């Protein structure tokens, strides 16, 4: 399985971006998907994740601003990011857990077996 992330860029505070992550292969509907981010000098953190049942988890810092969704037919997970803030600046990584139970949302990095290459998001003030 390979994950290809795209959609990052440079925006001003208050603007929006949509990240996409497309998986190769099949059985995408069997994967829980997550979006992590890592800012310089900081640990990688989970931003949002979506279960196989399409239930979602959000970090408190992005609740009400970010929305995660998935399209199993396109083998793609999205992260709609609105009202972006300078503190959202980071490299964003998508990740897949193909062993997740249907309603389970993994919140630690360890269960995710596959990772995308990362896409840079920079928000200027």
C-alpha positions in Angstrom: 0.0 0.0 0.0 1.2 3.5 -0.9 -0.3 6.7 0.3 0.0 9.8 -1.8 -0.8 13.1 0.0 -1.4 16.4 -1.7 -3.0 19.8 -1.2 -0.6 21.6 1.1 0.5 25.1 0.5 1.1 28.6 1.8 -2.0 30.5 2.9 -2.9 33.5 5.1 -4.5 33.1 8.5 -8.2 32.6 8.1 -8.0 30.9 4.8 -8.7 27.3 3.9 -7.0 24.3 2.4 -8.1 20.8 1.6 -5.7 17.9 1.9 -6.2 14.7 0.0 -4.6 11.3 0.5 -5.1 8.5 -2.0 -4.2 4.9 -1.3 -3.0 2.4 -3.9 -4.2 -1.1 -4.0 -7.6 -2.3 -2.8 -9.5 -2.8 0.4 -9.3 0.9 1.3 -12.7 0.4 3.1 -10.9 -1.8 5.6 -8.6 0.9 6.8 -9.0 3.5 9.5 -7.3 6.7 8.3 -5.5 9.4 10.2 -4.0 12.8 9.6 -1.0 13.7 11.7 1.1 16.8 11.7 4.6 17.6 12.9 5.9 21.2 13.4 9.6 21.9 13.7 10.9 20.9 17.1 7.7 19.2 18.1 6.5 15.7 18.2 4.1 14.2 15.6 0.5 14.6 16.7 -2.8 13.3 15.6 -5.0 16.0 14.1 -8.0 13.9 12.9 -8.9 10.4 12.2 -11.8 8.5 10.7 -12.9 4.9 11.3 -14.0 2.3 8.8 -17.5 3.3 9.9 -16.8 7.0 9.1 -16.9 8.1 12.7 -14.4 10.8 13.3 -12.0 12.0 16.0 -10.5 15.5 16.2 -7.9 17.0 18.4 -9.2 19.8 20.5 -7.0 22.3 18.7 -8.9 21.8 15.4 -12.4 21.0 16.5 -14.9 23.2 14.6 -12.3 24.1 12.0 -11.2 20.9 10.4 -13.3 18.1 8.9 -12.1 14.7 7.9 -14.0 12.6 5.4 -13.4 9.6 3.2 -14.5 8.3 -0.2 -14.0 4.6 -0.4 -14.7 4.4 -4.1 -11.9 6.8 -4.8 -9.7 5.3 -2.0 -9.2 8.8 -0.7 -9.4 10.5 2.7 -9.7 14.3 2.9 -8.9 16.9 5.5 -10.8 20.2 5.0 -9.1 22.9 7.0 -10.9 26.1 7.5 -10.0 29.2 9.6 -6.4 28.3 9.5 -4.0 29.7 12.1 -0.3 30.2 12.1 0.0 27.4 14.7 -1.4 25.0 12.2 1.8 25.3 10.3 3.4 21.9 10.0 4.1 18.9 7.7 0.9 16.9 7.5 1.0 13.1 7.1 -1.8 10.7 6.3 -1.6 7.2 7.7 -3.6 4.0 7.3 -4.4 1.2 9.8 -5.7 -1.8 7.8 -6.2 -3.8 11.0 -8.6 -1.5 12.7 -11.9 -2.8 14.0 -15.0 -1.3 12.3 -15.8 1.5 14.7 -12.3 1.9 16.2 -10.3 5.1 15.7 -6.7 4.6 16.5 -5.3 7.7 18.2 -1.7 6.6 18.6 0.8 6.5 15.7 1.8 2.8 16.4 -1.3 1.1 14.9 -0.8 2.9 11.6 1.2 0.6 9.3 1.4 2.9 6.2 2.3 6.5 6.0 2.2 9.1 3.2 5.2 11.3 2.3 3.9 14.4 4.0 2.7 17.7 2.6 3.7 21.1 3.9 1.1 23.5 5.2 2.3 27.0 6.0 0.0 29.7 7.5 1.2 33.2 7.6 -0.2 35.8 10.0 
